[in-house]
Amino acid sequence: MRRAPGAAPSANRHAATARRSPSSAARTQPRCATASSASRVQARRRAPQASARRSSRATWLFALGALALAGIALWGVISLAGAIVGGITSAVTPSAGDSAIIEDSAATTSDIVIGLNGDADTFVLAGENYLEAGAHATDPVHGILNDAIEVTGDVDASRAGDYTVTYSVADPDGGTATAERHVHVVDEMDTMQTGVPVLMYHYVYTQDAPPENLNGNYLLDTKLAEQLAYLTENDFYFPSYQEVRAYLEGTHSLPAKSIVLTFDDGEAGFLSRGIELLEEYKVPATSFIIASEADAADRVVANASPYVSFQSHSYNMHRAGGTIGHGGIVSALSREEIADDLKQAQAVVGTSEALAYPYGDVTDDARAAVDDAGILCAFTTENRWAEPGDDVRSLPRVRISGEYTIDGYKSLVTE
């Protein structure tokens, strides 16, 4: 805390006042002195006393002035030091990379988190199209910044070569972040032949905090870590939804060992421990959020990660009321009602690449509504790999149970 510049302690003020009180010279005059001599004695004594008082008053005024000047100088030094430190802080600019790059703006601390959709090292067969997958960005002050991302860099997919695509974003306060995708156009590569596994996870928990009603939807964090380690150690490829759709429609090749990871419901254990593990192993994944939940928008921002794309689990269709499948409300809604719901969800999560149908229930109206909402891939709970020729508006996924061993897991994700 700063003191007021130049303030003198109150005790000193009181002392100065006491010293200014005049002495009584009359009490010191000789008893035998005449009136005239007494007056001369008093005059002689008053002169040095007055001089002493003037000297004392000058001394204190000088001292007070010196204190004031010292306080002003100290104030200036503190202000200058603060400005210098602030300038150094706002000038910090880390180097670019695949994960978030954070800069502080001069107006506010801006922690932008930016991540890529799909794999940071993208592979394309020469002669096929490079499919731009984009990126996602979030800032704790300004929220979702996906629409502000600028993409630069060209890829010539007609011939083999390595290219860099850069994604840049700035918040309204001047904070910036960038991420890079390395695109490898190759003349040949091993490719997926029979389909692609899209994994369906739900909840993550730790050994010291198990759920009360433990079931197959809950996965111990150490098992998830073991699975992620297997994927990274064996060079699995994590395609974007643009690549997955084109592959299933027969217009694009996917590298061998391609896989997609999805987590339903945005549960607390996944948001804390699950995301932590995805970041540790640098594995991109999707979190499907129920957008009507009161804290849905806050969760998207608070749990932003370079490795997690938040997508729609609908806005308010994760409830009963239908007559097919698991009884979800979707079968009781019209095409227009479903499309409106999906667009509401997109406004919350800030993305439109993917959808997980609540309870996995789907109708023809729901498929048409997916088209209306511009969604690339929509997923049910049918338990198998997605195969070329499947309807991209109602794709299956591979259920991952907490009961699986690592060997069982391997058998589910390899051709």
N, C-alpha and C positions, 0 to 999 in steps of 0.2 A: 504494500500500500504506500502511495506517495504522500509525504507531508505537504501542507500548503507552503508554497515558496515564500521564504523570508519571514516566517512566523517566529517571533521571539517568545520564549517561555514566560508564562504569567508571573512567576516568582521574581524574575528580573525586573519586570515592570513595577511591581510593588516595591522592590528595593530602591529603585531609582526615585520613586516618589518620596520615600522616607528620607533619602539623602538631600532632597531639595527643601525639606522643612528648615526654616531659619532658626539659629540659636538665639537665646535671650541674652544680649550683651549687658542689659541693665543690671542683671544679677551679679555681674563680675566687677562692677565699678567700686573704687575705694570708698569706705565710709566717710573719710575726711575730705573728700573732694568736693569743691564747690560745684554749683550748677553748671557754670561755664566750663570748668575743667572736666566735669563728667561728660558734657557733650562732646568735648574734643576726644576724650578717651573712647567713647562709643563710636565716634566717627572713624578713629584710627582702627578700631577693632572690626567695624563693619566692612571696611575696604578690603582687607584680606579675606574676610568670610565671603563677601560677594564674589571676589575673584575665584575663590575655591569652588563656590557654587557654579559659576560659569564654566570653570574647567571641568567639573564633574559632569555638568549637563552636556558639554561638547564631547566628552569621552563616551558617554552613553549613546548619544546620537550617532557618533562614528561607528560604535560597535553594532548598533541596530542596522545601520546602512550596510556594513560589511556582511552581516548575516543575510540581509535581503539579497545582495549581489550574489552571495554564495548559493542561496536557494535557487535563484534564477538560473545560474550556471548549471547546477545539478539537474534541474528540470530539463534543460536543453540537452544535456548529455544523455539522460534516460530516453528522451524522445528520439534522439538521433540513433541510439543503439537499437531501439524498437524498430525504427524504419529500416535499418540495415538488415536486422534479422528477418523482418517480414519480406524484404526484397529477395534475400537468399532463399527463403522457403518457397516463394512463388515462382522462382526460376528453376526449380528442380524438374528435370525432364528425363525419366528413365528411358532406356533403349527399347526398341520395338521387339515384339515377340508374339507367340501364339496365345498367351494368356493376357490377362488384363494389364494395361499400362496406365498408371495413375499420375496425373499432374494436379498440382494445386493452382487454383485461379487466384488472382489478386483479391477478388471480392469475397470468396468463400472457399473452404476446403472442399474440393470436388473429387470424390472417389468413384470414377467411372469404371464399371466392370464391363469388358467387352469380350465376346467369345465367338467362335466360328460355328456355323451350322454344318455338321459333317466333319470329315477328317481334315486335320491341318495339312496333311500330305495327301493330296488328291491325285488319283491315277486315271488317265484317259487313254483309250486305244486310239492311235493315230487314225484319222478318218471319221471318228465319231465326234459328236458335239461335246464341248466342255459345258457343263451345266452349272451355272452360277447359283450357289446355295445361300449366299448372303451371310449375315452375322446378326448377333443380338447384343444390345448394350443397355445398361441400367446405371442410374446414378441415385444415391440415397436422398438427394435433395429434389431432383427434377423427375425422378421415376424412370419409366421406360423411354429409351431414346432411339429405338429401332428405326424410326422414320428419318432420323437425322444422319444415319450412317451413309458415308460416301465411299464408293468402290472405285478403285483405280487399278490399272494394269490390264494388259491384253494377253490373251492366250490364243496361239495359232495351233488349233488341234489337227491341222492337216498334215503336220510333220512332227517327228519326235523332237523333244526339247524340254527344258525346264523353265518355268515361268513363276512369277510372283504376283499375287493379287493382294492389294492392301486395302484394309477397311479402316476408315477414320471417322471419328465422331467428336463433336464439341457440344458442351452444354451451354446454356444461356449465360453463364458466368465466365466463360472462357476456358474452362477445364477441358482437356482433350485426352483422347486415348486412341491407340491404333492396334491392329492385329494383322498378321500376314498369313496367307495361305500359299503353300508351295505346290504348284501344279506340275505334274510329270506326265508329259505326253509320250507314250511308248509305242514301239512298233509291235510288240507282243507281250502278253502276260497271261498267267493262269487266271481263269475266270470262274465264277459261280455257274454251275450247270443246271441244277435241279430246283433252285429256289434260294430264298434268303431267310434266316431265322430272325424274327423280331421278338425279342424276349419281353415277357410281361412279369415285372416284379410288383410288389406292393410295399410292404413295411420292413423297416430295418430296426433291430434292437441290439442292445449290448447285454453281456452276461450278467452284469450287476444291476440291470433294470429290465427284467423280462416282463412281457405283458401279462395281465391277469388271465386273459383267455388266449393262450398260445395256440396257434393253428398254422396250417401250411402257408398262409399268406405272410407270415413273419419269418424274416431271414436274419440269422445271427450275423453281426458285423464281421466276425472273423471268417465266416463262410463267404460273404460278399468279397472280402479282401482276397481270399484264395481264388475266387472266380476271376476277379479283375486282373490278378497277377497272371493267371493262365492266359487270358486274352492278350495282354501286352507282351508277355514273354514269347508268345507264338505268333506275333505280328498280325493280329486280326485287323481288319479294315472297317471303319465306321462310316458308312455312306450317308449322304444327306437324303432327305425325303424326295428331292428332285431326282436323285440318282435311282432311288428305290422304285419310284413310279415309272421312270423310263425303262428300267430293267424289266419290270413286270409287264410292261406294254410291248416289250421286244425291240426297243429302239436304242438300247444302251447296254454295255457290258459292265459287270461289277467284278472287281478283283476277287480272287479266291479268298476264302476266310472272311467274307463280309458278314457283318452282324449289326443289329440295331438294339439298343437297350432302352426300355421304357419303364417308368415307375408310376403307378396309378395313385391318385388321391392326394398327393402332396402331404403325406403324413409326417408328423414331427420327427420321428426317428430317422426317416430318410432325409429330411431337410437338414438335420444336424449331422449325424454320423454318416449317412449315405453319401451326401455331397462331399463331405470331407474325404471319403475314400476315392470317389471319382476324381477329385482334384489330385490326390496323392498319386494315383496311377495314370492320370491324364487321359481318362476315357470319357468321351462325350456321351450324353444320355438325354432323354426326354422326361420331364415331369409333367404328368397330366393333372391339371388343377380344376377342382370344382369351383367355378368362378363366382357363384352366388354366395359362397361363404363369406361371412362378414370381414374376415381378415385376408381374403384371397389376394387382393391387390398389394397389401402390405407384405405378404409372404413372398410374392414374386420379387419385390424390390429388396427386402431384407435378406433373402437367401440367394441373391444374384451370384452366379458363378460362370466363369469362362467355359465350363464343361457341362452346363445344364441349360437346355432350352425349355422354357415353360410353355406348354401347349394346352389345348382345351379338352376338358373332360365334361363339357357342356356348361351352360350357365345354371339352369335350374331344372335339369332333367334327371338328376341323380336321385330319383324318388319313385315310389311305387305308383301304380295307377293304370298300368297297361294289361294286356291280355295274352302276350306272347313271351316266350323265353323265360327270363327271370322276373317278369312282371313289371319292368320299368315303364315309366310314363310315355316313352317315345311312341309306342303303338297307339296311344290315345290322342296324339297330336297330328295336326295337318302339316303339309309341307311348309307352308308359310310360317306357322308357329315354330316349327323346328329351326327353320332358317333364321328367324328373328332371335331365337335363343342362342344359336351358334355365333351370330354376329355380336351379341351382347358379351359372350365369353371372350371373343377375340379382342374386344375393347379393353377387357381387364388384363389379359395375358400379353397382349401386344403382338401376337403371332397368328398365323393362319395355315401353317404347313400341315398340321396333323390334328386328328381327333381320336379320342378313345370313347366309344359309345358307352354310356352308363349301363352297367350290368351286361354289356355286350349285345344288347337287343338292337335290332335294326329292321327297318321296313323300306319299301320302295320309296315312300315319301321322304324318309330320312336320307336315303341315297341321293335323291334329287336335291334335297336341302343342302347336302354337302357340296354339290356342284354350285348351288346358288351362293354359298358362303366362300367359294374359291379355295376350298381345302384340298390339298394334294393327296393325302392318304388318310383313310379313316379305318379304325381297327375295332374288331369285335373281341370276344374271348374264345373263339374257336381255337382249339389247341393243336396247331401244326405250323409248319413253315409256310410262308407266302411263296406262291409259285407263279411263274410266267403265265399270263392269261387270267389270273385272278382279278376280280373287280376291285380296283384300288379304293373304292368307296366302302368296302366291307371286307377288310383283310384279316386273316387269322394271326394269332400270336402264340408263342411257346410259353406256357405257364412255368414259372420258376418257383418251386416249393422249397421251404426251409428245411424239408426233410431230405433233400437230395445230397448225395455224396459228391465229391469232386469228379469221380469217374462217371457218375450218372449225368452230371452237368456236361462233361465233355461229349458224351454221346448225343446230347441234345443240340449241340451247336456246331457239329462238324458233319460234312457230307460223307 
